[in-house]
Every structure is written in structure tokens, then in C-alpha cells.
Amino acid sequence: MSKLNNREEFKKFFNVSRETISMFILFETIIKEFGNKHNIISKNSMNNIWSRHFADSAKIFSILHDVAFPRKEILSICDVGSGAGFPGIVLAILNTERKMNFNLTLVESNEKKINFLLYVIEKLQLNVDVKNARVENMNKKFDLITARAFAPLKRIFENTSRIISPKTLYVLPKGKNWKEEINQIKKKWNYEVNIVKNNKIIDKSGGVTLIIKKLRIK
């Protein structure tokens, strides 16, 4: 088990305040309360929330800072298939302290998970928009799209094609099979990609975060 499953180690690794950790502790409590009734996350990961979900989502925050900031205008971010709020809620919690200039929208089609997200946002007093929708039916354009454990790249690109502009960035955490997903999209899509390897303290499986820009159909 990763040592980042310990909240104190998580605090040190991501350099966050006790106030921020308190918000994560409350988020963990809500996940466990809902999880026992509604299967918000898998039972296998219930005991690894800090490493499996919090740390794996928090790694994206520093990448957002590097690839999208500083900039004067407000950045619009869409978390597609937000589910239990990964990475969206984690990004929102971290931003209560770091205060990067973005508006965050969580998109989820499952009503049970929508109710969960709304409950978390209310309890943690987060400034986050939630859309109960299928992303392929949306039209609003976003500056940046993220998605975790949502779908292979092929489906992500197809489903989000209506909400991107030529300047949209994708920041997508992927597991050890990411090369196979890249190979599946090469025939249909042109793009530029930067591959950020996961810190082994967070993930030893060979996962990465893909930063993709200038996506367009061939």
C-alpha cells in the first residue's frame, strides 16, 4: 500500500494546509457513508481512498498549474464523467488554498452520483458547477478537459468533440496500457501530446498523464 494512503504523508507530499486536509477528511467520511449504501466507489478501493483516489487526482493539479497558468483570463475546466468527484472535487478542494483562476464544471449522467456530488459540494462549500448530462449532448466549449477512469482515448475524443475548440487542452491520467490507447487514435486524429510519467510514490504501475492539444480529425 502506498504511504500516501496516510493523510499526514499526503499532506507533506502535496504541501497542503491542515485546513485543506480537514476538507479531504470530510470528503473521505462522506464517501464511506455513501459508499456503504450506494457503491459510489468500488469496495476494493474503499480502504485506499487517499492513495487510489485523492493522490491520483491531486497529481493533476500541479500539471494544470504548469500547462495552463499563469494567464489573466479565467480558465474553463470540464471534468467528464466525474463519478465520485475524481479528479474534479479534489481539484476544487486544492484550489480553495491555491486559488488558481478557473471555473470548474463536473459532468455526470448517473443521477445517483449527481446527488452525491451535490451533497459533497454543499458540505464542503465548494464553488463548482454540476451538469447532469451526457457530455456528447453538450455544446459549451471548454478550455481544458480532464477525465479519470471514464473511457479510452478514442471514446473521450469522440464524446467531447462538441465541447472543444482548437485551443482546448486535454489533461488525462491513464494507466499502464496508455500506449495501446494512443495507437488506437492515430488513424483518425491529429494531435500533439506530452507524456508526464507518474511519480512512483503515487503509482508504480507505469501510468502517465497525457497532455494533448491541437486535436483535430484527419
C-alpha positions as CSV (number, residue, x, y, z in Angstrom):
1,M,0.0,0.0,0.0
2,S,1.3,3.5,-0.9
3,K,2.4,5.6,2.1
4,L,0.2,8.3,0.6
5,N,-2.8,6.4,1.9
6,N,-1.8,8.1,5.2
7,R,-3.3,11.6,5.4
8,E,-0.2,13.1,7.1
9,E,2.0,11.8,4.3
10,F,-0.5,13.1,1.7
11,K,-0.3,16.5,3.4
12,K,3.5,16.5,3.2
13,F,3.7,15.2,-0.3
14,F,1.3,17.8,-1.8
15,N,2.3,20.5,0.7
16,V,-1.3,21.4,1.8
17,S,-2.6,23.1,4.9
18,R,-4.3,21.5,7.8
19,E,-7.5,23.2,6.7
20,T,-7.3,21.6,3.3
21,I,-6.6,18.2,4.9
22,S,-9.7,18.7,7.0
23,M,-11.7,19.1,3.9
24,F,-10.3,15.9,2.5
25,I,-11.1,14.1,5.7
26,L,-14.7,15.2,5.5
27,F,-14.8,14.2,1.8
28,E,-13.5,10.7,2.8
29,T,-16.1,10.4,5.5
30,I,-18.9,11.3,3.0
31,I,-17.5,8.8,0.5
32,K,-17.6,6.0,3.1
33,E,-21.1,6.9,4.3
34,F,-22.5,6.9,0.7
35,G,-20.3,4.1,-0.4
36,N,-21.7,1.6,2.0
37,K,-25.2,2.3,0.7
38,H,-24.8,3.3,-3.0
39,N,-21.5,1.9,-4.2
40,I,-20.1,5.3,-5.1
41,I,-16.6,3.8,-5.4
42,S,-15.6,0.2,-5.7
43,K,-15.4,-1.8,-2.5
44,N,-11.8,-2.8,-3.4
45,S,-10.7,0.8,-3.2
46,M,-12.6,1.8,-0.1
47,N,-9.6,1.3,2.1
48,N,-7.2,3.1,-0.2
49,I,-9.1,6.3,-0.8
50,W,-6.1,8.6,0.0
51,S,-3.7,6.9,-2.4
52,R,-6.0,5.4,-5.0
53,H,-8.3,8.4,-5.4
54,F,-7.1,11.5,-3.7
55,A,-3.4,11.3,-4.6
56,D,-4.1,10.1,-8.1
57,S,-6.3,13.1,-8.6
58,A,-4.2,15.6,-6.8
59,K,-1.2,14.9,-9.1
60,I,-3.3,16.6,-11.9
61,F,-3.4,19.9,-10.0
62,S,0.3,20.7,-10.4
63,I,0.1,19.7,-14.1
64,L,-2.8,22.2,-14.5
65,H,-0.6,24.9,-13.0
66,D,2.3,24.1,-15.3
67,V,0.4,23.8,-18.6
68,A,-2.4,26.4,-18.2
69,F,-1.2,29.1,-15.8
70,P,-0.4,31.9,-15.3
71,R,-3.0,33.5,-17.5
72,K,-5.1,36.6,-17.0
73,E,-8.4,35.2,-18.2
74,I,-10.5,32.6,-16.3
75,L,-9.9,29.1,-17.5
76,S,-13.0,26.9,-18.0
77,I,-12.4,23.3,-17.0
78,C,-14.6,20.3,-17.6
79,D,-14.3,17.1,-15.6
80,V,-16.0,14.5,-17.8
81,G,-17.7,11.5,-16.1
82,S,-16.8,12.9,-12.7
83,G,-18.4,10.0,-10.9
84,A,-17.4,10.3,-7.2
85,G,-15.6,13.6,-7.9
86,F,-12.3,12.4,-9.2
87,P,-10.4,14.4,-10.1
88,G,-12.9,17.3,-10.0
89,I,-13.8,17.6,-6.3
90,V,-10.1,17.0,-5.4
91,L,-9.1,19.9,-7.8
92,A,-11.7,22.1,-6.2
93,I,-10.6,21.3,-2.7
94,L,-6.9,22.1,-3.5
95,N,-7.9,25.3,-5.2
96,T,-9.6,26.6,-2.1
97,E,-6.0,27.1,-0.9
98,R,-4.0,27.6,-4.1
99,K,-6.6,29.9,-5.8
100,M,-5.9,29.4,-9.4
101,N,-8.2,31.3,-11.8
102,F,-10.6,28.7,-13.2
103,N,-14.2,27.7,-13.3
104,L,-14.9,24.0,-12.8
105,T,-17.8,22.0,-14.3
106,L,-18.4,18.4,-13.3
107,V,-20.3,16.4,-15.9
108,E,-22.0,13.2,-14.8
109,S,-25.0,11.3,-16.3
110,N,-25.7,9.0,-13.3
111,E,-28.3,10.6,-11.1
112,K,-27.1,8.7,-8.0
113,K,-23.7,10.2,-8.5
114,I,-25.1,13.6,-9.3
115,N,-26.8,13.6,-5.9
116,F,-23.6,12.6,-4.2
117,L,-21.6,15.3,-5.9
118,L,-24.2,18.0,-5.0
119,Y,-24.1,16.8,-1.4
120,V,-20.3,17.0,-1.2
121,I,-20.2,20.4,-2.8
122,E,-22.8,21.7,-0.3
123,K,-21.0,20.2,2.7
124,L,-17.5,21.4,1.6
125,Q,-18.9,24.7,0.4
126,L,-17.1,24.4,-2.9
127,N,-17.7,26.7,-5.9
128,V,-18.3,24.1,-8.6
129,D,-20.9,23.7,-11.3
130,V,-22.5,20.3,-11.8
131,K,-24.2,19.1,-15.0
132,N,-26.5,16.1,-15.1
133,A,-25.9,15.3,-18.7
134,R,-24.1,13.1,-21.3
135,V,-21.1,15.1,-22.5
136,E,-21.8,14.2,-26.1
137,N,-25.1,16.2,-25.9
138,M,-23.4,19.3,-24.6
139,N,-22.4,22.3,-26.7
140,K,-20.5,24.7,-24.4
141,K,-16.8,25.0,-25.2
142,F,-14.1,24.4,-22.6
143,D,-10.5,25.5,-22.4
144,L,-9.4,22.3,-20.6
145,I,-10.9,18.8,-20.3
146,T,-10.0,16.2,-17.8
147,A,-11.4,12.7,-17.2
148,R,-10.3,9.9,-15.0
149,A,-11.3,6.2,-15.4
150,F,-14.0,7.4,-17.9
151,A,-13.2,5.8,-21.2
152,P,-10.4,5.0,-23.7
153,L,-8.9,8.0,-25.6
154,K,-10.9,7.0,-28.7
155,R,-14.2,7.4,-26.9
156,I,-13.1,10.5,-24.9
157,F,-12.3,12.3,-28.1
158,E,-15.5,11.2,-29.9
159,N,-17.7,12.1,-26.9
160,T,-16.1,15.5,-26.3
161,S,-15.9,16.7,-29.9
162,R,-18.7,19.2,-29.5
163,I,-17.2,20.9,-26.4
164,I,-13.7,21.6,-27.7
165,S,-12.1,24.5,-29.6
166,P,-8.8,24.4,-31.5
167,K,-7.1,25.7,-28.3
168,T,-8.6,23.1,-25.9
169,L,-6.2,21.1,-23.8
170,Y,-6.8,17.6,-22.5
171,V,-5.2,16.5,-19.2
172,L,-5.9,12.8,-19.0
173,P,-4.5,10.4,-16.4
174,K,-4.0,7.0,-17.9
175,G,-2.9,3.5,-16.7
176,K,-0.2,1.2,-17.9
177,N,-2.0,0.5,-21.2
178,W,-1.8,4.1,-22.3
179,K,0.4,3.2,-25.4
180,E,-2.4,0.9,-26.7
181,E,-4.9,3.8,-26.4
182,I,-2.5,6.1,-28.3
183,N,-2.2,3.6,-31.1
184,Q,-6.0,3.3,-31.4
185,I,-6.4,7.0,-32.2
186,K,-3.6,7.6,-34.6
187,K,-5.5,6.7,-37.8
188,K,-8.4,9.2,-37.1
189,W,-6.9,12.1,-35.1
190,N,-4.1,14.6,-35.4
191,Y,-2.8,15.9,-32.1
192,E,0.3,17.0,-30.1
193,V,1.0,15.0,-26.9
194,N,3.2,15.5,-23.9
195,I,3.6,12.5,-21.6
196,V,4.1,13.0,-17.9
197,K,5.2,9.9,-16.1
198,N,3.6,9.3,-12.6
199,N,5.8,9.7,-9.6
200,K,6.4,6.2,-8.3
201,I,5.4,7.3,-4.8
202,I,1.9,7.7,-6.2
203,D,1.8,4.9,-8.8
204,K,4.3,2.1,-9.6
205,S,2.1,0.6,-12.3
206,G,3.6,2.6,-15.2
207,G,0.7,5.0,-15.5
208,V,1.1,8.5,-17.0
209,T,-0.8,11.8,-17.5
210,L,-1.3,12.7,-21.2
211,I,-1.4,16.4,-22.1
212,I,-3.0,16.6,-25.5
213,K,-3.5,19.8,-27.6
214,K,-4.4,20.7,-31.2
215,L,-6.8,17.8,-31.5
216,R,-8.4,17.5,-34.9
217,I,-9.8,14.9,-37.2
218,K,-7.5,13.9,-40.1
